[in-house]
Amino acid sequence: MKQLTQKLPQWPKKSAPLLGLLIIFSTWGNINQAIAATGDVAIPQSSLFDVISARAKKLASEEYVPPKNIELEALNNIDYQDYRSIRFKKDKSVWKDEGLYELQLFHPGFLYKTPVTINTVDGDSNRSRLPFSTDFYQYDGTAAPLQEEIAKSVAGTQLGHAGFRVHYPLNTNEYKDEVMVFQGASYFRVVGPNQVYGLSARGLAIDTAENSGEEFPMFKEFWLAKPKPDQTNITIFALLDSPSVSGAYKFNVDPTTNMLVDVDMQIFARKDIQKLGVAPLTSMFYHGENSTKFFDDYRPEVHDSDGLLTQSADDKWVWRPLNNPSQLSVTSFSYNNPKGFGLAQRDREFNNYLDTEAHYHNRPSLWIEPKGEWGNGRVELVEIPTDTETNDNIVSYWVPEKPMKAGDSLKLSYKMTTFNAFLTQHEKARVLRTRIGSAALPGEDNPPPPSHRQFTVDFTGSDINHLSEQLILDADIQLTTGEVTDVNVQKLPNSQGWRVAFKIAPQDDQPVDMRLSLKLRDKEISEVWSYVWYPNDIK
């Protein structure tokens, strides 16, 4: 595995503006007319992905048609509070009391001005488009006057929806929890048992962290296959479109002890793509245990995820703690056929957040596991400066080595899994915490400059926690530049793990790219801790 780090000076702080979805305004070819039919043409579910792929291929061969926003000022001009006051009526849920799954819809308007079309598929012969109706919603407070105005404006038209959410009895048999949501561009979120929404997944990322600006493909239409009453999985199909690419997606959603989502995708390039991001994950890191900047916040940590985890084909695990940098930071980990990558929220102790509203300690971790061979490429991590927790400033995705040119197609599959702190297949010792402070000693007469830092990295694991403190564990530390001194390895009290403490002296203002692992008699017994220290972050 080869790691490459770069720091770019110019990039907006918001990585992913909240975008609306698209309404369909296109001419359909022969095979696509099957989907366009309202029920007179039967399409077996087994063929639906191929039919949507054919439509995506046709779209990619044509000039891109930008979406048309809704033209209702009553919806375009409402603010956040008005939008929050519009609530879907639970008794209007799609498939209400017909099985384990139910659907609820999101109202168009506010930031979501380009609605999406949603279809349900019952068996192989009954396809129906879900219409918009004000009867589906409760308009409370300041939103109350909107109901009549909207009803008059959209009479006889298909307004569409801003997205949808999937409900399933995940935690109890009596209540159907919200387990998955699609809303905005190609964004979607999932939760596992006893988790709350945190990071987001996306269908595709294009030109993230490029000077040309990022492009946000959007799911413009969905087909949801109605499960049988006792069926525990649900299948969702989607059509994606953007100026550069069109594509078909299939999501097989299976909530068990974790939330499992099998994803099949086939995309077609409308034009050359500078950087393609596959299976992107978007999260937030405002401040945490490794932060060196002061945050005027009563909460010790604020983040949806605290690290990037990767697994190579030869089972080498790498953990990269996240950071809120002073400038845009892009780090790449090169692999051939990786076994997986993901963003994790390892720290699940409430006392480390003290947030009774956001519940950061219950945010999900997400693992991407490629199916088949993905070949050469890189896992890229983008960290964007932010001064608020409302910005998603972390993005991670897979970039294939072979660039995608106009007319090319790409078909990939992967499995997405929620987890809590750790993956069951990860058996090596894991990083528990990373802390950074001044390298100066208390009362030192001639202290080193502030850019010289003291690092402590704590490792934990059922095996190493029970090793005798009489054993000698070695710290294998590698630096791209600078100097490391005062390396010390010691066992923590009460079998809580092992600590590696060391000091770093940068060379001039050059970033120090570090790698650290624990060894016992020259055998690596831990994952690799990977970190970049930027001397300019301390003034």
Summary of the structure (lengths in Angstrom):
residues: 539
radius of gyration: 24.9
end to end distance: 33.1
largest distance: 86.0
contacts: 1776
relative contact order: 0.12
helix: 11%
strand: 42%
